[in-house]
Amino acid sequence: MLTAEENAILTQTGPGTPMGSVFRSYWLPVLLSRELEVDGAPQRIKVLDEDFIAFRDSTGKVGIVEPRCSHRGANLFFGRNEKCGLRCAYHGWKYAADGSCVDTPTADPDVAEKLKSKAAIRALKVEEYGDIVWAHFGEGDSALPTFEFAELPPEQRFVSKKFQQCNWAQAAEGGLDTAHFSYLHANINGGEKAPLLRGRGSNEPPGTARYRWLIEDGTPRFTVLKHDSGLLFGAARNADDNQLYWRVTQFMMPNHSLVPNSFPGDMNQGNSWVPVDDRSCWIFCFAYHLDRPLTDQERERLAGGSGIFAQVDENYIPIRNRDNDYLIDRDLQKHSNFTGITGISEQDAAIADSQGLIADRTKELLGQTDLAVVRFRQMMLDAAKRVELGELPHGADRPGAYLVRSGDVMSGRGGDFTQLVQERFGDLAGKTLESC
């Protein structure tokens, strides 16, 4: 449970807020690279409750600038993206991707040069990496963090995004809370909770048996470790032959997660939750295979909605959303699906959104399976305190520490979790692991 003041700090990310200052200390995903065409239409974007215009100039460079022309305040969304700049439709003043004013055609030549130096508009620092456009609000030469999915060849990854109609923090908490998989993502068979995938009987491999273990053991035991960019969560459930099945999740500051549910050879997936304002967010989703290119069938499945990927329209708005009750099917819920909502992503969104546009954490009753959520909140609130003291929040100056990995692992009982994840992931478990 949080106090009302703590809940406000966690959820408010606009200009001048403590958590807004935390987010502005990091690079953030803001667009998919494929959303911007060379000399194509400018795109409105909103990040951390601030409005911007994004465009790709004639050379392919991306600019993200404030929307207001410095001349008379006309909105540059209506401007012309032409010849390496965005030209205001009102009087033709033109801006480059770095926000500099490169033409003031309404001024005499002897005045124009003086005007241009004063007419520059705010522009964010921008990088393209892993098929995503990243932006940074802060000053200085902060390095873009290194993510495994983005380091792989493009043919080995698929990247998309989805809009969610709730505060960023509760959407993130849903992604970090692996305990819910035993319930929210279950099926129904004969009126009883059933695995998402049906096993093959005796000698069932772990890749299939894990779905049964998730149903049989709904109270995982959590271990939380801290590393240089965030937190590593281990959730242990009882498995066959007196073993433990661990689902290992990574959280990297301030808003990135690598999900479990991948044994060696499986596809890996992750999310980044980016606040639009305090009541909505974009969730950037990436899937990647470490050993081979994704097949056309895999790409089609992900694009159509699979796992953390939602079925979305041309604007990346989920087909099942708050406005249509996620197309819940009560007959389906009664006979074959625990929620009656189709899609794991859609089930996650429905339940997070159901907590309200901004969840009231002062009225919660937390238990043992909420440890990951508690540690996440503590890290975020500590980051807000650090920034108020003029310090960098956790991980902001350690871009190499984001090269980590998550997944599933089997173990005997009584083993050391730190040793277990180091054997499974090596250095990619996270640097300087320590108990949290």
N, C-alpha and C positions, 0 to 999 in steps of 0.2 A: 504494500500500500504506500502511496505517495501522499504528501500534503498537497493542498491546492496550489501552493506556491511552486513546489517541485514539479507538479504536473504542467503548470504553465511554462516553466523553464524548458522542460523536455519537448513540448509540442510547438512552441512559438519560434519561428525561424525568420521572421521579417527583419528589415534593417533595424539595427540598434538593439535587438534582443540578444540575451546571452547565448542561446543556441544558434541564433542566426550568425553570430560572430564565430562560433565553432565551425559551422558549415563553410563559412567564407575563408577558413584557413586551409581548405583542401580543394583539390581538383574534383569537379562533379560532372557526370554525364548529363548532357542537356538535349542532344538530338542524335538520331541515327544518321550516319554519313549519307545514306541513300535518300534522306529527306531533302537534301539541298543539291540542286543541279547548277552547273556552271551557267552564269548569267540567267538563272531561273528566278522564279517568283520569291520575293522576300518572305520569311516565315515569322509570324509572331511566336514568341516563347515567353513563358513566365516561370521564373525560378526564385525560390525564397521570397515570394511576394513582391518581386520586382519584374517589370516588363522590359523586354528587349526585342530587337529585330535581328534575325540571322539571315545571312545571305552568302552565296559562294560566288566569288568574282571571276573575271575572265581567265585568270591564271589557275583557278581551282582553289584559291585560298579562301578560308571561311572567316567571316567577320561577324561578331555579335556586339551590337551597338545599342545605345539607348534609343528609344523610338522618336525622340523629339528633335526636329531640325533646329539648329541654334539660331536660325534667322527669325522665323515667326512661329515656331512651335508646331508646324505641321507634322503629322505622323508619317514616318518614313516607310511604314508598311505599304503606303500607296506610291512609293517611289519607284524609279526605273533602275533595274540592276543592269548597268551597261558599262562597257569599256573600263573594267577594273574599279568600279565604284558604284555607290548607291546614290542616285540623283533624286532630290526632292521634287515631287510633282508640282509644288506650289510656285517656286521661283527658280528652280534649277540648281540650287546649291548641291554640291556633290561631296560624298564622303568615302574614303578608302576603308578597307577592312580594319585598319588600326584606329579608326575614328577621326583621323586627320581630315580637315576640309581641303579638298584639292581643286575646287572651282567655285567661284562666286560670280556668276555671269551678270548679276544685276549691278555689280560695282564697276566703276571705272578702273582700268588697269593699274593706275598709280595707287588706288585705295585697296585693290583686291588682295595684294600680298599681306598687308597689315590685317585685313579682315580674316583671312584664312588662318593665320596663327592664333587668333582669338576664337575662331569658330569651331575648333575641334570638339567632338562629342565623346562621351565616355564609351570605351570599348573594353570588353573583357579579354584577358589572355585566353587563347584558344589553341588546342592541339587536337589532331585526329589520331585515334589509336584504337585498334581492334574493331574497326567499322563503326566507331562511335565518335561524336564530337564532344570533347571535354572542355570545360571552361573553369577559370579560376578568378575569383573576385579580388584577391589580395594583392599586395605589393611584393616586389622582390622577384627573385628567380627560383621559385619553388619548382621542384622537379615532379613530373608526372609519375605516379606510382606504377610499378611493374605488376601486371596481372598475367597469369599463365595463359588464359584464353586468348589474350591479345598478342602474345608472343608466338603463337602457333600460326602456320600458314592459313590464309583465309578459308581454304577449302575444308579445314578441320573444325570450323566453328560456324554457329548460326546465332545471330543477334537480333533481338526485337525489343519491343516495349509494350506496356499496357497502362492505361489510366486507371486510377483507383480513387473512389470518392470517400476518402477519409484521411485523417492526419497521417503523416509519414510514419510516426513512431509505432502506432498500433499495427500498421501493415508490416513493419519490420519485425515487431514482436511475434507476429504470426509466423513469419518465416524462420525465426530462431527457436520457436517452441515446437520441438519435434514430438513432444508427448501427445499432441493432438492427433497424430497420424493414426493412433489406435482407435479413434472414434470418428473424427470428421471425415476421414477418407476411407472408411470401412464400407463394405457391402452388407446386404441383409440376405440371409438364406433361412427359410423356415421360421421367420420371425426373430432370428438370432443374428448377432453381429458375425460377419464372415470376412475372410481375407479379400483384399482388392484383387489379387490373382489367385486362382485355384492351383494347388500343388499337384504333384504327380504321384503322390503316395510314398511308398518306402524309398529310402535313399534319396530323398528330395535334396537337390543342391541348395546352398545358402541363398543364391540369387532369387529363388522362388520361395523357399521356406521362410525368408524374412517377413513376407507379408502375413504368414500364419503367426509368426512370433509376435508381430505387432498387435495382433488381435488377442493372443493368449496372455500377453503381459502388457497391461495398460498403465503400469506405474513404473516407468524407467527410473533408474538411479543415475543422477547426474554428477559428473565431475567437470569442473571449470578450470581451465588454465589460461594464464595471461601471457601474451607475447608482444613483440615490438610494434605490431600494427593493430592489435585488438585482442580477441578472445577465441579460445578453442573450447567447444562444448562436446562432451562425451555422454551419451545416454545409453546405459546398459540395460538389456532385457534378457530374460531367461530364454535359452535356446535348447536344441536337442542335445542329448549326450552330456548333460551337465556343463554345457558351454554357455558363454555370454555372447550376445549379438550387440555390437556397439554401432550406433549411428553418430558419426563425428561431423560436426558443423563448424564452419569458420565464420567469425565476424571480424571485419576490418573497418576501422574508423573512417568516416563517421556513419556510413550507410551501406556497406557492402557485405554480402554473405555468400558463402559457398555451401551448397546444400549437401546432405548425405544421400543415401540410396544409390551408391555406386561402389561395387567391388572392382578389383582390377579387371580391365577390359571393358567396363561399362562406360557409358557417356557421362561426363561431368556437367554440372549446371550451377548457375549462380545468379544473384539478383543485386541490383543497386536501387535503393529507394530515394527518390529525389523530390523534396517538397516543392509543389507548385505554390501553394499558400498553406495556411494552417488547416485547411479542410480538404485538401486533395494532394495527390502526388502522382508522379510518373514512376513506374517500376521498369527499369531496364533489365532484360533477361538475356542470359547467354548460355549456350550449350556448346560443348566441345569434346572432341575425342582425341586422346593423347597419341594414338597410334596410327590413325588413318583418316582419310577424308570422309565427311558425312555423305551418305548416299542421297540420291534425289528423293527416295521415299522417306528418309529420315527428315529431310528439310521440309517436305510437304506436310509431314505429320506435325512437326513443331510449329510451322506457320499456321496450321489449322487449329492449333490448341492441343498441347500435350504436356503433362507434368506442370512445371511452373509457367508455361506459356499458355496464354488465354486465346480463345477464338475471338478475334478482333475485326473491326471494320477497317475501311481504308484510312481512317484517322487514328487507328490504334485504340479505339474505344471498345472495350469488351462487349460482345453481343449480349451476354448475360451480365446485368449490372443492377445497381441500386434502384434504378427507375422502373425496372420490370420484375423486381423480386427474383432476379437471377433465373427466371423461367422455371421456378421450382415446380416439380411434378410430385404431388402428394401420393399418387398411386405408385410411382417409382420409389418414393421414400418408404412406403408401407411394405413393399415386396422385394426390392433388390438393391436399394441404394440408401445408405444411412441418412443422408441429407435430402435426397430427392433433387439435387442439383448436379448437373452434368459438368465434369471437369474438375481436376484437383485445384487448378488456379482459381476457378470460379467459386469453389467451395471455400477456399481461403479468403477470397475477397468478400464473400457474403457474410462470413462470420466476423471478420474484422470490421466491415462497414456496419454490422448490426450493433456494435458497441457505441455507435454514435459517430458524428463527424469528428469529434474530439472525445476520446474515451475519458470518463471520469475515474481516475485511478484512486481516488480517495475512498471509494466504496468497495474495493476488492477484498477478497479473502484468499490469500495466496497460500500455496502448499509446497511440498518438496519438489514436485515436478515443474515448478515455476522458477527454479534456481537460475536457469539461463536468462530468463526475462529480468530477474532481479539484478544479476551481474551486468547485463546490458545497460539498464537504467543507471546503475551506479557509475559505470564508465562514462556515460554521456553527461551526467550531472557533474562528475569530477572535471570533465573537459570544459564545461561552462565556467567552473570556478577558476580553472587555470587561465582561461582566456581573459577573464576579468582582472586577473593579477598580472596580465601582460605576458604570460607564458604561452608557448605553443601547446596545443592539445596533443594527446597521445597519437603517435604515428605520423604526424604532419611533416616531420623532418626526416622520415625514414622510408623513402619510396621503395627501396629494395625489400622491405619487410612485408610487402603485399604479395610476394610470390609464395603463396601457400596453397595447400590442397586439402580437400575434405573427402569423405567417403565412408564406407562401411568396413568393419573388421570383426573377426571372430577371436575369442580368447577363452582360456580356462578361467576358473574362478580364483579370485585372490591375487591377480596380477597387478603390476604397477601401470596405471594408465599412461603416464608420461613415457615410460619405456615402450609401451604398446604402440602409441602413435608415432614415435620416432622410428620404430621398426617398420611400420606400415608406410610412412610418408617421408622419412628421412628429414632433411633440412626443411622440407616443405610443410612439416607440421607447424613450424613457426620458430623463430629465433628466440633464444633466452626464455624458454617455457618455464613458468613458475606457477604454483598454486594460487588460486584466486578465491 
